[in-house]
Amino acid sequence: MEELDYLVHRTGGGGYHFISPTMITKEHWKAMHEELKLINPKCPMTTLRIEPNKYPNEDLVWYSSHAVVNTAPDEQNNLQIVHLLNRIFGCKFVGTGAGEMKIVRYPLPLKEGEIPL
Protein backbone atom coordinates (compact mmCIF):
# COMPACT_ATOMS: atom_id res chain seq x y z
CA MET A 1 0.00 0.00 0.00
CA GLU A 2 2.02 2.90 -1.35
CA GLU A 3 5.15 1.79 0.60
CA LEU A 4 3.60 3.01 3.85
CA ASP A 5 3.60 1.40 7.24
CA TYR A 6 -0.01 1.33 8.34
CA LEU A 7 -2.51 -0.01 10.83
CA VAL A 8 -6.14 -0.89 10.12
CA HIS A 9 -8.75 -1.37 12.82
CA ARG A 10 -12.53 -1.65 13.03
CA THR A 11 -14.83 1.06 14.34
CA GLY A 12 -18.04 0.57 16.25
CA GLY A 13 -20.06 1.85 13.30
CA GLY A 14 -19.03 -1.02 11.03
CA GLY A 15 -16.27 0.87 9.24
CA TYR A 16 -12.49 0.76 9.31
CA HIS A 17 -9.77 3.26 10.13
CA PHE A 18 -6.47 3.16 8.28
CA ILE A 19 -3.70 5.01 10.11
CA SER A 20 -0.10 5.45 8.97
CA PRO A 21 2.87 6.97 10.79
CA THR A 22 4.65 7.37 7.43
CA MET A 23 5.18 10.97 6.39
CA ILE A 24 4.58 11.73 2.72
CA THR A 25 4.66 14.84 0.57
CA LYS A 26 1.52 16.91 0.15
CA GLU A 27 1.51 16.02 -3.55
CA HIS A 28 1.62 12.29 -2.73
CA TRP A 29 -1.22 12.75 -0.21
CA LYS A 30 -3.34 14.59 -2.81
CA ALA A 31 -2.78 11.82 -5.37
CA MET A 32 -3.79 9.13 -2.85
CA HIS A 33 -6.79 11.20 -1.77
CA GLU A 34 -8.01 11.45 -5.37
CA GLU A 35 -7.89 7.65 -5.73
CA LEU A 36 -9.75 7.08 -2.46
CA LYS A 37 -12.46 9.65 -3.18
CA LEU A 38 -13.91 7.17 -5.66
CA ILE A 39 -14.50 4.70 -2.81
CA ASN A 40 -15.90 7.18 -0.31
CA PRO A 41 -16.19 10.86 -1.29
CA LYS A 42 -16.23 11.99 2.38
CA CYS A 43 -12.95 10.26 3.32
CA PRO A 44 -10.06 10.06 4.05
CA MET A 45 -10.28 12.59 6.80
CA THR A 46 -7.45 14.91 7.67
CA THR A 47 -8.12 14.19 11.34
CA LEU A 48 -8.89 10.86 12.95
CA ARG A 49 -10.36 9.71 16.23
CA ILE A 50 -7.88 7.87 18.45
CA GLU A 51 -10.38 6.76 21.10
CA PRO A 52 -13.42 4.45 20.88
CA ASN A 53 -15.88 7.18 21.88
CA LYS A 54 -18.46 7.47 19.11
CA TYR A 55 -20.61 4.32 19.18
CA PRO A 56 -22.02 2.20 22.04
CA ASN A 57 -19.59 -0.60 23.00
CA GLU A 58 -17.15 0.55 20.33
CA ASP A 59 -14.23 -0.45 22.56
CA LEU A 60 -15.18 -4.13 22.03
CA VAL A 61 -13.94 -4.02 18.41
CA TRP A 62 -11.72 -0.93 18.35
CA TYR A 63 -8.48 -2.57 19.51
CA SER A 64 -8.73 -5.50 17.09
CA SER A 65 -6.19 -4.38 14.53
CA HIS A 66 -3.73 -5.47 11.87
CA ALA A 67 -0.45 -3.63 11.28
CA VAL A 68 1.83 -3.68 8.25
CA VAL A 69 5.29 -2.73 9.49
CA ASN A 70 8.66 -1.96 7.88
CA THR A 71 7.61 -1.15 4.35
CA ALA A 72 8.72 2.48 4.88
CA PRO A 73 12.20 3.66 5.92
CA ASP A 74 12.38 4.47 9.65
CA GLU A 75 13.20 8.13 9.01
CA GLN A 76 9.91 8.49 7.09
CA ASN A 77 7.83 7.39 10.09
CA ASN A 78 6.87 10.14 12.52
CA LEU A 79 8.28 9.30 15.96
CA GLN A 80 5.32 10.77 17.89
CA ILE A 81 2.72 8.86 15.89
CA VAL A 82 4.80 5.66 16.13
CA HIS A 83 4.79 5.95 19.93
CA LEU A 84 1.05 6.63 20.03
CA LEU A 85 0.10 3.68 17.79
CA ASN A 86 2.51 1.32 19.55
CA ARG A 87 1.06 2.30 22.95
CA ILE A 88 -2.61 2.08 21.96
CA PHE A 89 -2.55 -0.91 19.61
CA GLY A 90 0.62 -2.78 20.64
CA CYS A 91 2.21 -2.41 17.18
CA LYS A 92 5.92 -2.62 16.47
CA PHE A 93 6.32 0.49 14.31
CA VAL A 94 9.76 2.09 14.29
CA GLY A 95 10.32 5.70 13.39
CA THR A 96 12.75 8.55 13.82
CA GLY A 97 11.04 11.24 11.75
CA ALA A 98 10.49 14.65 13.31
CA GLY A 99 7.14 16.34 13.12
CA GLU A 100 4.43 17.67 15.36
CA MET A 101 1.30 15.70 16.12
CA LYS A 102 -1.68 17.68 17.38
CA ILE A 103 -4.36 16.04 19.47
CA VAL A 104 -7.59 17.98 19.41
CA ARG A 105 -10.59 17.25 21.61
CA TYR A 106 -13.90 18.13 20.07
CA PRO A 107 -17.45 17.11 20.90
CA LEU A 108 -18.98 14.48 18.70
CA PRO A 109 -22.39 15.30 17.27
CA LEU A 110 -25.04 14.15 19.74
CA LYS A 111 -28.51 12.97 18.92
CA GLU A 112 -31.40 14.63 20.72
CA GLY A 113 -31.57 13.41 24.33
CA GLU A 114 -28.07 11.88 24.30
CA ILE A 115 -25.68 12.60 27.17
CA PRO A 116 -21.99 13.23 26.31
CA LEU A 117 -19.51 10.60 27.53
N, C-alpha and C positions, 0 to 999 in steps of 0.2 A: 504494500500500500504506500506508494510514493516514497519509499525508502525512509519511512517515519517509524519511530518507536510509537506504539499506541496501546491503549487499554480500551476495552469495550465492556460495558456493564448494562444490565437491565434497569429500567425505571419502573416505578409502581404503576405507571399509566399504560404499560404494555410496549413502550418504546425502548430505544437503546441510546446510550451516550457513548460517543467515541471521543477519547481525550488523548492528546499527544503532548509530551514534553519537548518535542523536537521543534526548534525554531526554524522558520522558513522566511523567505523574502515575501514582501507584500505582493509582488507580482505572482509568485508561486501560489500564495493563498488565494488570490483572485481567480487564478486559473482553476484551482481545485473547487472553489466556491461555485463557479459557473457550471462545472460538471455535476455537482451535487444538487444544484437548484432544480434540475430535471426530476430528481427523485422526490424532493420535498422543497417547494419554493420558499418556505418559511425558515429553513435551516440550511447550513449550520449557523448556530448562534455565535456571536462574538463574545458572549459570556456564557457561563455554564454553572449550574448548581453543583455544589460539592457535598451537599448533605441530603439525606432522604427525608425531605420535609414538605413534599407537595401532595402526596396521595396517602390515604389511610394504609397502614402496615407496609409502606414502601420499603422500610428497612429490612423486610424479610427477603427481598430479592436484590436490593441495591448492591450488596457487597459480593454478589456472585459475579465474578469478572474473569476475563481472559486478557492476558497481556502479551504483546509481541515486542520482544526486547532485542536490542543490539543490531537493528538494521540501520540505525543512524550513528554517525560518529559521536563519541561522548561529548565533544565540545559543541555539538549542535543541540544537545539536550539542556534545557534550562534547569539549573541546579535547584532552584526553589520549587519548581513544579515536580521535579523528580522526587524531592523529599516529601512533598505533600502526597503524591500518588503512592509512594512506597509505604508511607505511614498509614494511609486510609485503607488501601487495598492489598498491602503486603506484596507489592511487585518487587522486581529486582532491577529497576531502571538505574542507569548510571549516567551522570551528566556533570559537566563542569562549566556549562555556558552561563554567562552573566546576563541578567535581565531582571526586571522588576515585575513581580506578580502582585496584582491588586485584588484583595478580597473585599467585596462589597456586600453589605447586608441590605436587602430590600424586601418589603412585604410582598408575598405572593397574592395574586388576586383571590379574594374570598367570595364565596357564594353567600347570598343573603341568609343570615342567621348563623353562619359559621363563626367559630371563635378561633383567633390566631393561636398557633402553637407556641 
